[in-house]
Amino acid sequence: MSDAAWEVPYEVEKVADPKAMLKAALGGRRDAERDFDRLGQTVALDMLWKVPAYRRWIGELRAAMERLRFL
């Protein structure tokens, strides 16, 4: 599957069909627990940081943890 947005991390939000992209990235397997565990172990957080939605989520998570005094 070729999608130019996938090649530039911060443009990943422009992928026309993210479900199809995820399926292609995982090789079409259907073992979600195993697949997401593998993704969690291999994703580069510095690359993920380039995605605006991820940065927003981190900000919201940090604010919530500070309100709850976990940080």
C-alpha positions, 0 to 999 in steps of 0.5 A: 500500500502506498500513501505519501502521507505515511512517509512523513510522520507529521502528515500521518493524520492525512492518511485517507483510510487509516484502518486500511493503512493499519491493516497493511502495516500489521500484515493483515493479521487479526490478533489485536493484542499481539499486534498492538503489543508489537507496535507498542514495543517498536514505535519511536516516540520521537517520531510520534511526537511529530504528530499533532494529535499525539502532542495534544494527547500528551498535553491533556494527559499531563494536565490530568495527571497534574490535577490528580497529583500524580506528577 
